[in-house]
Amino acid sequence: MTALDPDLPSRYTHPIVFLILMIPFGVMGGYLVVAVAYQLSRAGLSVESIAELVAVSFIPHTWKFLWAPVVDTTLTRKTWYLLSGALSAVGVYATGAVPAEARFIPMLYFVVLVSNLAVTFLSMSVESLMVYGTPPDRQGRAGGWFQAGNLGGYGLGGGAGLWLAERLSEPWITGAVLGMACAACALALAFVREAPTIVRAGNYASQILDVLYDLWQVLRSRLGMLALLICFLPIGAGAASGLWSAVADDWRASSNTVALVNGVLSGLVSAAGCLVGGFLSDRMDRKSAYALYGFVLAVCAVAMALAPRTEIMFIVFTTVYAFIQGLTYAGFSAVTLEAIGLGAAATKYTVFAALSNVPIMYMTLVDGAAQTRWGSGGMLYVEALFGIAGLLLFAVVAATASRSRGQPS
């Protein structure tokens, strides 16, 4: 790691480690949204039903701040990663083992819910390791590498998952292969320093109160308040990417095309977007960068709605969309890292990360409902409209906060 960046002090970690550690988190989402969703669509399930299943996967990620203090106050971050990584690998396998048929949907709901609950502990451990392993002037780049692992893993889980599922005789083999790949990512723990556990004098209840007080100090700050607002607004939510597999037939895209552009290619392109977004976020106001990325994503959605419905247009626009989504993910991480500081890092980052899933979840439902009523074009227009509305609201609140506190935004 030192050879990769000789200017990085030894007490810090090269951000490529965070990319590797976050791959299982992305694999779980990509496998469900791309491979499993495509198989369910071919089995006759409606786009709205598939959107509901995807939305269920976001439930643990929306509420994970409730158990984040456990990671800050108990076992080491590396121990939490190993435990949750093992459970997550089993969860990926189980997702593939459930038959892609309508009558097994209730079982799939349960598997998706439990496996996503397990992977929340994995992400929290990596977030805490990242906060303590990153110097302040490189928070944008660290956030970019971190999200590159997330979105790169998403592409791996989706693209490789669909490719394998289309070629293997038994669906469970695909889940087993991806699960083993996720487990192997734990080897990167050897290259990262352990983050401190927030353990103070007193009983466990008092330790939790200390963590919550640390969180409150962030939320009451102007930067913390604006970062919190971003979590609820549909700016750069990118929810349409969760439905590309389900609507691919509208562009006459084949299964191989879906596996490529919404899987491996999407992962690589979005990971590149993360790195570019993180780099740019270190060179301009991080909130403004995030807002800019969200605006560009809305423009992309409108352009895709206006373009001809051909397979080549599907490839072009889903690829551009993936790159811009990478920008937004890196921008969010940069804003969050700047706002939270040190202390109870897992809890503070997780609060923002968990709440940021709220717009993804409700926009997935909105997009699914819009597609059912107005088709895929209407879905894209609705997503862009919500994104622009969120940007306008954020601009008004940021300007008001700047005037009331006499500080530049």
Buried (B, 14 or more C-beta within 10 A) or exposed (E): BEEEBEEBEEEBBBBBBBBBBBBBBBBBBBBBBBBBBBBBBEEEBBBBBBBBBBBBBBBBBBBBBEBBBBBBBBBBBBBBBBBBBBBBBBBBBBBBBBBBEEEBBEEBBEBBBBBBBBBBBBBBBBBBBBBBBBEEEBBBBBBBBBBBBBBBBBBBBBBBBBBBBBEBEEBBBBBBBBBEBBBBBBEBBEBBBBBBBBEEEEEEEEBBBBBEEBBEBBBEBBBBBBBBBBBBBBBBBBBBBBBBBBBBEBBEBEBEBBBBBBBBBBBBBBBBBBBBBBBBBBEEBBBBBBBBBBBBBBBBBBBBBEBEBEBEBBBBBBBBBBBBBBBBBBBBBBBBBBBBBEBBBBBBBBBBBBBBBBBBBBBBBBBBBBBBEEBBBBBBBBBBBBBBBBBEBBEEBBEEBBEEEEEEB
